[in-house]
Amino acid sequence: MSVSARDYRGALANLAGGVVVVTTSDGNGRPRGMTATAVCSVSIRPPLVMACVHREAATHRAIHDSGAFALNLLPEHSEALARRFASSRPGKFVGLRTTPGETGAPILADAMAHCDCTVERAVDAGDHTIYIGRVVGVAYREDEDCPPLLYFRGGYRSIAP
Protein backbone atom coordinates (compact mmCIF):
# COMPACT_ATOMS: atom_id res chain seq x y z
CA MET A 1 0.00 0.00 0.00
CA SER A 2 1.28 3.44 -0.90
CA VAL A 3 0.70 6.52 1.26
CA SER A 4 0.40 9.87 -0.51
CA ALA A 5 2.62 12.76 0.57
CA ARG A 6 -0.54 14.77 1.30
CA ASP A 7 -1.96 12.11 3.64
CA TYR A 8 1.42 11.57 5.29
CA ARG A 9 1.77 15.30 6.02
CA GLY A 10 -1.86 15.51 7.16
CA ALA A 11 -1.45 12.71 9.67
CA LEU A 12 1.88 13.92 11.08
CA ALA A 13 0.66 17.52 11.32
CA ASN A 14 -1.12 16.27 14.44
CA LEU A 15 2.20 15.61 16.16
CA ALA A 16 3.12 18.76 18.09
CA GLY A 17 6.85 19.47 18.15
CA GLY A 18 9.10 21.86 19.97
CA VAL A 19 10.67 24.44 17.67
CA VAL A 20 14.45 24.37 17.48
CA VAL A 21 16.99 26.34 15.46
CA VAL A 22 19.83 24.05 14.41
CA THR A 23 23.04 26.08 14.00
CA THR A 24 26.56 25.38 12.81
CA SER A 25 29.41 27.08 10.98
CA ASP A 26 30.45 26.31 7.43
CA GLY A 27 33.99 25.64 6.23
CA ASN A 28 34.66 29.39 6.03
CA GLY A 29 33.44 30.08 9.57
CA ARG A 30 30.14 31.60 8.42
CA PRO A 31 27.14 30.78 10.62
CA ARG A 32 24.43 28.59 9.15
CA GLY A 33 21.08 27.67 10.62
CA MET A 34 17.62 26.30 10.03
CA THR A 35 14.38 25.78 11.92
CA ALA A 36 13.55 22.17 12.76
CA THR A 37 10.97 20.20 14.70
CA ALA A 38 12.34 16.71 13.97
CA VAL A 39 14.66 16.86 16.96
CA CYS A 40 14.74 14.74 20.09
CA SER A 41 16.73 13.24 22.92
CA VAL A 42 18.29 9.86 22.14
CA SER A 43 20.26 8.85 25.24
CA ILE A 44 21.32 10.14 28.64
CA ARG A 45 24.45 7.94 28.94
CA PRO A 46 26.13 9.03 26.80
CA PRO A 47 24.22 12.28 26.22
CA LEU A 48 22.97 12.05 22.63
CA VAL A 49 20.41 14.02 20.63
CA MET A 50 19.27 13.81 17.04
CA ALA A 51 18.22 16.27 14.38
CA CYS A 52 16.81 15.44 10.95
CA VAL A 53 18.16 17.77 8.26
CA HIS A 54 17.02 17.90 4.63
CA ARG A 55 19.91 17.08 2.32
CA GLU A 56 19.32 20.16 0.16
CA ALA A 57 19.52 22.59 3.09
CA ALA A 58 22.71 24.71 3.26
CA THR A 59 22.88 23.76 6.93
CA HIS A 60 23.21 20.08 5.95
CA ARG A 61 26.49 20.60 4.10
CA ALA A 62 27.82 22.82 6.90
CA ILE A 63 27.08 20.20 9.59
CA HIS A 64 28.67 17.53 7.41
CA ASP A 65 31.81 19.65 6.92
CA SER A 66 32.15 21.00 10.48
CA GLY A 67 31.20 17.83 12.35
CA ALA A 68 29.27 19.92 14.88
CA PHE A 69 25.90 21.55 15.48
CA ALA A 70 23.89 23.20 18.24
CA LEU A 71 20.22 22.81 19.07
CA ASN A 72 18.70 26.13 20.18
CA LEU A 73 15.29 25.51 21.80
CA LEU A 74 12.98 28.47 21.27
CA PRO A 75 10.65 30.08 23.81
CA GLU A 76 7.06 30.89 22.79
CA HIS A 77 7.75 34.55 22.00
CA SER A 78 10.23 33.56 19.25
CA GLU A 79 7.93 32.94 16.30
CA ALA A 80 9.66 35.64 14.21
CA LEU A 81 13.02 33.97 14.87
CA ALA A 82 11.60 30.56 13.90
CA ARG A 83 10.22 32.01 10.66
CA ARG A 84 13.54 33.73 9.90
CA PHE A 85 15.44 30.44 10.12
CA ALA A 86 12.71 28.50 8.27
CA SER A 87 13.42 30.63 5.19
CA SER A 88 16.25 30.26 2.71
CA ARG A 89 17.04 33.98 2.79
CA PRO A 90 20.65 35.08 3.29
CA GLY A 91 21.72 36.98 6.39
CA LYS A 92 19.69 35.00 8.91
CA PHE A 93 22.16 35.89 11.66
CA VAL A 94 22.31 39.64 10.95
CA GLY A 95 21.45 41.59 14.10
CA LEU A 96 21.26 38.49 16.33
CA ARG A 97 23.31 38.05 19.47
CA THR A 98 25.20 34.76 19.41
CA THR A 99 28.12 33.22 21.23
CA PRO A 100 30.24 30.36 19.93
CA GLY A 101 29.69 27.04 21.67
CA GLU A 102 32.56 24.75 22.58
CA THR A 103 32.27 23.25 19.08
CA GLY A 104 32.19 26.67 17.41
CA ALA A 105 28.50 26.36 16.53
CA PRO A 106 26.63 29.63 17.15
CA ILE A 107 24.42 29.67 20.26
CA LEU A 108 21.44 32.02 20.03
CA ALA A 109 21.16 34.40 22.99
CA ASP A 110 17.35 34.20 22.84
CA ALA A 111 17.20 30.39 23.14
CA MET A 112 15.58 29.04 26.31
CA ALA A 113 18.06 26.14 26.23
CA HIS A 114 20.77 24.80 23.97
CA CYS A 115 22.77 21.64 23.37
CA ASP A 116 26.18 22.01 21.73
CA CYS A 117 27.08 18.78 19.90
CA THR A 118 29.71 16.96 17.92
CA VAL A 119 28.43 14.63 15.21
CA GLU A 120 28.56 11.08 16.55
CA ARG A 121 26.88 9.51 13.54
CA ALA A 122 25.04 10.46 10.34
CA VAL A 123 22.29 8.16 9.08
CA ASP A 124 20.75 8.45 5.60
CA ALA A 125 16.95 8.52 5.84
CA GLY A 126 15.03 9.26 2.64
CA ASP A 127 15.64 12.88 1.63
CA HIS A 128 17.08 13.71 5.07
CA THR A 129 20.11 12.85 7.16
CA ILE A 130 19.61 12.03 10.82
CA TYR A 131 22.52 13.64 12.64
CA ILE A 132 23.13 12.04 16.02
CA GLY A 133 25.12 14.40 18.17
CA ARG A 134 27.09 13.86 21.35
CA VAL A 135 26.21 16.71 23.69
CA VAL A 136 29.38 18.45 24.89
CA GLY A 137 27.74 21.53 26.42
CA VAL A 138 24.33 22.71 27.60
CA ALA A 139 22.69 25.71 29.20
CA TYR A 140 19.06 26.40 30.03
CA ARG A 141 16.77 28.87 31.77
CA GLU A 142 15.04 27.78 34.93
CA ASP A 143 12.29 30.34 34.38
CA GLU A 144 8.90 28.66 34.71
CA ASP A 145 7.30 31.65 32.97
CA CYS A 146 9.11 30.73 29.73
CA PRO A 147 7.01 28.15 27.87
CA PRO A 148 8.30 26.63 24.62
CA LEU A 149 7.29 27.53 21.08
CA LEU A 150 5.46 24.61 19.45
CA TYR A 151 4.61 23.71 15.87
CA PHE A 152 1.25 21.98 15.35
CA ARG A 153 -1.00 21.56 12.30
CA GLY A 154 1.05 23.89 10.16
CA GLY A 155 1.31 26.77 12.62
CA TYR A 156 3.23 28.04 15.61
CA ARG A 157 1.50 27.50 18.96
CA SER A 158 1.96 27.89 22.68
CA ILE A 159 1.08 25.63 25.59
CA ALA A 160 -0.21 28.70 27.46
CA PRO A 161 -4.00 28.70 27.92
C-alpha positions, 0 to 999 in steps of 0.5 A, a space after each residue: 500500500 502506498 501513502 500519498 505525501 498529502 496524507 502523510 503530512 496531514 497525519 503527522 501535522 497532528 504531532 506537536 513538536 518543539 521548535 528548534 533552530 539548528 546552528 553550525 558554521 560552514 567551512 569558512 566560519 560563516 554561521 548557518 542555521 535552520 528551523 527544525 521540529 524533527 529533533 529529540 533526545 536519544 540517550 542520557 548515557 552518553 548524552 545524545 540528541 538527534 536532528 533530521 536535516 534535509 539534504 538540500 539545506 545549506 545547513 546540511 552541508 555545513 554540519 557535514 563539513 564541520 562535524 558539529 551543530 547546536 540545538 537552540 530551543 525556542 521560547 514561545 515569543 520567538 515565532 519571528 526567529 523561527 520564521 527567519 530560520 525556516 526561510 532560505 534567505 541570506 543573512 539569517 544571523 544579521 542583528 542576532 546576538 550569538 556566542 560560539 559554543 565549545 564546538 564553534 556552533 553559534 548559540 542564540 542568545 534568545 534560546 531558552 536552552 541549547 545543546 552544543 554537539 559533535 556529530 557522533 553519527 550520520 544516518 541516511 533517511 530518505 531525503 534527510 540525514 539524521 545527525 546524532 550528536 554527542 552533547 558536549 555543552 548545555 545551558 538552560 533557563 530555569 524560568 517557569 514563565 518561559 514556555 516553549 514555542 510549538 509547531 502543530 498543524 502547520 502553525 506556531 502554537 503555545 502551551 499557554 491557555 
